[in-house]
Structures are given as C-alpha cells and as structure tokens.
Amino acid sequence: MGLSAIGLLPQAAQACATCGCTLSTDAATGYSSASGWRINIDYTFINQNQLRSGSSRATPQQVVNQPSDASLGGGEIEKGTINRYINVSATYRFNPDWGVTLLVPYVTRDHETYGTQLAPYTPVETASDQISGAHVSGIGDAKIIASYQGFLPTHNLGVQFGVKLPTGNYGGQAEDGNLVGHPVTFNTGPNLGQSLDTSLQAGTGSTDLIVGGYYFQPVSQNFDAFVNGQFQAAVKENLDTPGADYRPGNLATVSFGVRYEAHANWVPQLQINWLHKMADQGFLADRPDTEGTVAYLSPGISGSVSKNLQVYAFVQVPIYSHLQGYQLFPGWTGTVGVSMKL
C-alpha cells in the first residue's frame, strides 16, 4: 500500500491534568496524498479515576498532609473526571504537497471533587456528602492546521503549522470572588455555584500556535512505520487581567508506531504516544498540579468498509507517568472513529 501524509490531525482537547488523547488518527487510517476532501469523526473516552503523584498512586491523606504547594497548608482532594470527546475534522488537499485541516471538538465532562481541606487530613472530608459535581457540555477550542509535504518525491516527509482558537466557553473565579468569562459552575454539593476549575472548562480562552512534523516509510513488504511530533503554545490569552489571568501550559507530543498491512481490509497496528505538558500559569491556574510527562502503548485496528470508508478502534494503556503535584489520571482510554474520503 502506498503511503503519503494528509497532514496529522490535531490532538483532542486536554482535560485537567497531564492526560488527554494523544492518538495519531492519521496513522490509524493510513496516509493518503489524494486531492480532495476527507472527513474524520471519532469518539474518545477518558476516565480519570486514579489520584496520582510522580509515578505512583496517591491518597487523600497525602494531598492534604503533604501538599504540592506547602504555602497553601493543604490541598484539593479530587474524586474523578470522566471526559468524552467527539472530534469532527475536515481535511482538504489542494494537491499532493499542500493540505489544510479544520478540527472542532465537542466536549462532555463530569467532574467530582471533595474540595480543599487544610492539614491535618480527617476522614470526614471524604464522606459522600462532601462531594461537589459539575457537568461541562459544549463546543471546545477549534484548530486549523496546514501541512506541507513537498520536500521529497515520495511525499512522506512533512511539516505542520496552525492555530488553536478560543471557540469553547472558558473562565473561572477571580481573586475578588467574581466570575470571569462564561465558566461552568458546580451544580451539586458544598461548592454549589462556585466556578469549576479553569482548566476543566470546554475551552482555555487562549489563542495557541501549533507547529509539527511527520515522516512515514514502508519498512518491509507488510509493515509501515511512522513518527510524528507536535508543539503547541499559547500566544494570546483572553483571561489576562491581574487576579483573573490564565495561560495553559505548553504541550509537546511525539508518536511512533507500525502498521501490519498483509491483509487488504484489516490492518492491526501499534502506537506509542508520548506527551509532556508544562504547568498552567496565572491566578486561575492550578500551577502545582498541571505539569507532567506520560506515555501510552496504543494497540488498535482499522478496517476498510468500502473504497472510501474506513473505521478504526484503539485502546491506550499508560506505560509511564511522572506527574507534578497531585493529578487525576486514567487507567486506560478508548477511541473509535470513522474516516471517509469524499
């Protein structure tokens, strides 16, 4: 099977901690240099149900008695976050060299927390009546990514450049107690009416620049290999007032893997996905608890339903994590999708 890139699809929006979907969906369906439109729709499920610090699990006692920021005298005991993303992307290739992709995510997120407790920890703080819950549902931040792959006659080496736009609702609770932006607030529990964390809103309120690169190559009669990387950094923040400011941390991702193409219609494959996130900044940021590095082993399979229609499914299993502070982390993530050439 001949390979040429359509331009790596942007990653899904990140949730609160150093997690989020890092799957390379281009590699999932194979690369094509054919001119015209390609539509991709995928669904990703991420259940952040493990409280972790560094490379190991953490307990509520540790969060409070050994806080990530000692000056706070305690910490927030988070219970769990369930994220569901529906990502819709449209890619148009003008020719084998140039293409552009628009990605719009729809974010559904349910977050529960026991709230912040000052040291020392007492079990009453993690009783069921201390749980506060919030529900996020709406369009996230859209991305526009252009790709160029005219460096080689085989069109298997390319670069990306693009922008993330603040299209999702964003905001938080400022230093003076007032809400800024249009944040979702807690709808149950002791925190009723207070703002959900700014990093858990559907959008970040920032405009980000994105740069990346990719390379792929058949390595034998039946195997193809790929590697890609992407870097994203905020360059303009809508939340920029002292006491009500927020800048999401820079993101770097690298993925590589192989596809086994001995069968015409079903392609087993394996990816390794690496992500590093810098800490969020500003008054509205949870600075001590938003930086880290993670890696996932991602087995999956894609299938050709027809000449122009493909489906795929992947499971991502974490194989490494080093998280700053205390963060909620998933035991696994899952993605299913469909890709159609028009």
ABEGO torsion letter per residue (X at the ends): XBBBBAEBBBBBBBBABBBEBABBAAAAAEBBABBEBBBBBBBBBBBBABBBBEABBBBAAAAAABBABAAAGEBBBBAEBBBBBBBBBBBBBABAABBBBBBBBBBBBBBBBAEBBBOBBBAAAABAAABBBBBBBEBBBBBBBBBBAAABAAGABBBBBBBBBBABBBEBBBAAGBBBEBBBBBABEAABGBBBBAAABABAGBBBBBBBBBBBBBABAABBBBBBBBBBBBABBABABBGABBBBBBBBBBBBEBBBAABAABBBBBBBBBBBBBBBBEAABBAAAABEBBBBBBBBBBBBABAABBBBBBBBBBABBBBBEBBBBBABBBBBBBBBBX
